[in-house]
Amino acid sequence: MASRATNPNFMNGVPELLILRLLQHEEMYGYEIVEAIRSRTGAVIAVGEGVVYPVLHGLERDGALKSRRKTVNRRSRIYYSVTPVGTNRLANLSKTWTNLATAIQTMLTGGHHGHAIL
């Protein structure tokens, strides 16, 4: 049977969603974001710097984030924070992922769309 890709980019928005959520209340630098995602998801989600930095740069290019260089403990780092555009993007992504998670949970628990998966 040939495989069928209905949602080939199914997980592509996850790093963006997590990064925007982390930066919603405090500015952070790249490696700090990598560690926070791993830590706050109980290591269920572990993304590397090779994933995080392109997402950060894309979000900044789109106006969803702003950055500033800051020296802490004699180390220069680039800190990112959310802009109003990013706040709106986070709200839209959160709604989409909440709806998706609810639909999946409904399927797994035998909701009206299917039988429980054991």
C-alpha positions in Angstrom: 0.0 0.0 0.0 1.4 3.4 -1.0 1.7 5.9 1.9 -0.4 9.0 1.7 0.7 12.3 3.1 -2.3 14.3 4.2 -0.4 16.7 6.5 3.2 16.5 5.6 4.0 19.6 7.7 2.0 18.4 10.6 4.7 19.2 13.3 6.4 22.1 11.6 4.6 24.7 13.7 5.5 23.2 17.1 8.9 24.9 17.6 7.4 28.3 16.6 4.5 27.8 19.0 6.8 26.9 21.9 9.2 29.7 21.2 6.5 32.3 21.1 5.0 31.0 24.3 8.3 31.0 26.1 9.1 34.6 25.0 5.6 35.8 25.8 6.6 36.8 29.3 10.4 37.1 29.3 13.2 37.7 26.8 15.6 34.8 26.3 18.6 33.9 24.1 18.8 30.9 21.8 20.4 28.3 23.9 18.3 29.3 26.9 15.2 28.6 24.7 16.6 25.2 23.7 17.1 24.3 27.4 13.7 25.7 28.4 11.8 23.7 25.8 13.6 20.5 26.9 13.1 21.2 30.6 9.5 22.4 30.5 8.3 19.5 28.4 10.0 16.9 30.6 12.4 16.2 27.7 9.5 14.9 25.6 10.3 17.7 23.1 14.0 18.4 22.5 14.9 20.7 19.7 18.5 21.7 19.0 20.0 25.1 18.1 19.8 24.0 14.4 16.0 24.2 14.7 15.6 27.1 17.1 17.8 29.7 15.4 16.2 29.4 12.0 12.8 29.8 13.6 14.0 32.8 15.7 15.4 34.5 12.5 12.2 33.8 10.6 10.0 35.1 13.3 12.1 38.2 13.6 12.1 38.7 9.8 8.2 38.5 9.9 8.0 41.1 12.7 6.8 38.6 15.4 10.0 39.0 17.5 12.6 41.7 18.1 16.1 41.2 19.3 18.8 43.1 21.2 22.4 42.4 22.0 23.0 42.2 25.8 26.2 41.4 27.7 25.7 39.2 30.8 28.7 37.9 32.8 31.0 39.3 30.1 29.3 37.2 27.4 27.5 39.0 24.6 24.2 37.3 23.7 21.2 38.1 21.5 18.0 38.2 23.4 14.6 37.9 21.8 11.2 39.2 22.8 7.7 39.0 21.4 6.2 42.0 19.5 2.4 42.7 19.1 2.6 40.8 15.8 4.1 37.8 17.6 1.3 38.0 20.3 -1.3 37.7 17.6 0.6 34.9 15.9 0.8 33.0 19.2 -2.9 33.4 19.8 -3.7 32.0 16.3 -1.2 29.1 16.7 -2.5 28.3 20.2 -6.0 28.1 19.0 -5.1 25.8 16.0 -3.0 23.5 18.2 -5.6 23.4 21.0 -8.3 22.4 18.4 -6.0 19.7 17.0 -5.1 18.3 20.4 -8.7 18.2 21.4 -9.6 16.3 18.2 -6.8 13.8 18.7 -7.8 13.3 22.3 -11.4 12.7 21.2 -10.2 10.0 18.8 -8.0 8.3 21.3 -10.6 8.2 24.1 -13.4 6.9 21.8 -15.2 10.1 21.2 -18.0 10.3 18.7 -15.6 10.4 15.8 -14.2 6.9 16.4 -13.4 4.1 18.8 -10.7 4.3 21.5 -7.3 3.2 20.4 -5.9 0.6 22.8 
